[in-house]
């Protein structure tokens, strides 16, 4: 069974930075693309960023492009999300997720493409 555990959330002032981590159990981490999603209170879960299994391909939501960076360390079975220039609209619970299929440089932005999810970590940005 694959388990994903996020960490690194917290309270930060607008303009600040945070780095989220997602530790993934199992031996297959390096074979799957990974993604980050977020959900604000009363809203749907939204795509944030995705990275291919190799790390060579990435994609971002327009709202975070240029501010957030997704990366991975396959030797450590860990996914990261570096978040800079945070603003109150970034306040949400952030989830990491693993794709259903092993497809090369696939970087999907739809939640239905992912079948393993972490429990989430809260990020709160104060103004």
SESE-773041 format. One record per residue: x, y, z of N, C-alpha, C in turn. Coordinates in steps of 0.05 Angstrom, whole numbers, plus 5000, padded with zeros to 4 digits. Layout:
BEGIN
XYZXYZXYZ...
This chain:
BEGIN
501749765000500050005000501850255000501150444983502650694981501550895001503351015016502551225035504051485028502551705029503751975024503252145049505452265058505252435083506452705077504752905078505653185074506653305100508353505097509353655119510253925109510754105128511854365121509854595120507354535124505354755125505554925149504055145150504155315173503055585167503555775185502556045183504856225174504456385153506456565142505256825134506757035135505757295127505757325096504157485086504057535057506857625048507657515026510357565015512457365024511657195043513556995054513656745037515156555047515656305033515256065051514555845039514455585053515355365033516355155044516954915028515454675039513754565023512254325030513854085021513653865037514753615030512653395030513053195014511252965014512952715013512952565034514452315036512652085027513751925009512151714996513351445003511751265013512750995020512850824995514350604996514350414974516750454955517150264937519450254920518850374892516450464887515750544860515550844856516450994876516151284874517251394848519551304840520951414817519551344791517651174791516251084767513751244760512851414779510251544775510551854776508951984760508652274762507252334788507752574797506652674823505352944819503553014837502353274835501653394862501253654862500253804886497553924879495753904898493154034895492654194921490654364920489954514945486954554946485954584970483054624974482654834996481455054988480755265007477955205018477355315041474655265054472455335035470555155032468155205015468655184986471055104978471755094949472554814941472654774915473454514904476554484906477454244904480254184904481454274877483454444877484654544852487454444848488054414823490754344815492754564820495154494829497254684834499654634815500654394816503054334800503354034797504753954776505353674772508153634761509353404765512053344756512153064746513653014725513852744714515652574731515552314726517152124742520152194742521152284719523952354717524652624729522552794732522953064741523553264718523753164694524453334671522053514662519653414667517253564658515653654681514753904680513154024701510954194688508754234703506654414695505454544719504454784716503454944738500755064732499155104752496755274749497655564744496055704728496755984722497056154747495456094768495456254792498056234808499656024803502155994819504656004801504256024775506556024757508456254763510956194765512956394771513456434801511656324818511956354847512556084860511355874850511755604862513455434844514955254856516655064842516354784853515654604835515354324843517954184836518753994854521153844849520953574863522753404858522753134870525553034874525952864894528452724899527752434899528252294877527552014874529151834893531551924900533151764919532051774947530551984953529352014980526351964980525251884957522351844956520752084966521552314958520352564969519752754946517352874948516453084931516453344946517053564932517153824945515454034930514654234944513454474932514554714946516254864932517255114942515355334935514355474955512355684951513555954959513756134940514856404946512656614940513156854950511257074946508456994952508056874975505456774982503557004987500956964981498957164987496557025000494757185012492457055026490856865009490756904983489256724965490456444963492956414973494256154973493455994998491956105016491155965040489355725032490155495041488755245034490055005048488754785046489954525053491254425027493854355029495354265006495653965007495153834985495253544983497353454961498853254967500453134946498952874937499552804912498152574900499952434880499452174876500852014856499051934834500051934810498351864787497651564786495451514772494551234769496351064752497551184732499051034712501951134710503650964700506451034694506651094665506651354659506751444631508851654628511351574622513451754615513452024628513152224611513352504619510552624624508652464630505852544636505752734660504452954657504053144679501153244679499353074688496453134687495653344707493553504700492553704719489753634729488753404722486053324732486253144756484653184776484753024800484152724794482552674774481852394768484152234757486352364750488752224741490452124764489652184788491252114812489551924829490851724841489251534857490351494885492651614891493651604918494051894928493051954952493052224963494052224992495352434999496152475026493852595042494352635068492252735086492053045085494053175074493953465071495453605093496453845087497754015106496754305102496054435124494854695123496954915118496355085099497955325094496155565098496955745116495355985121497156225117496256415100497756655093496256895104497457035122496157265134496857525119495057705118495457955103496758175121
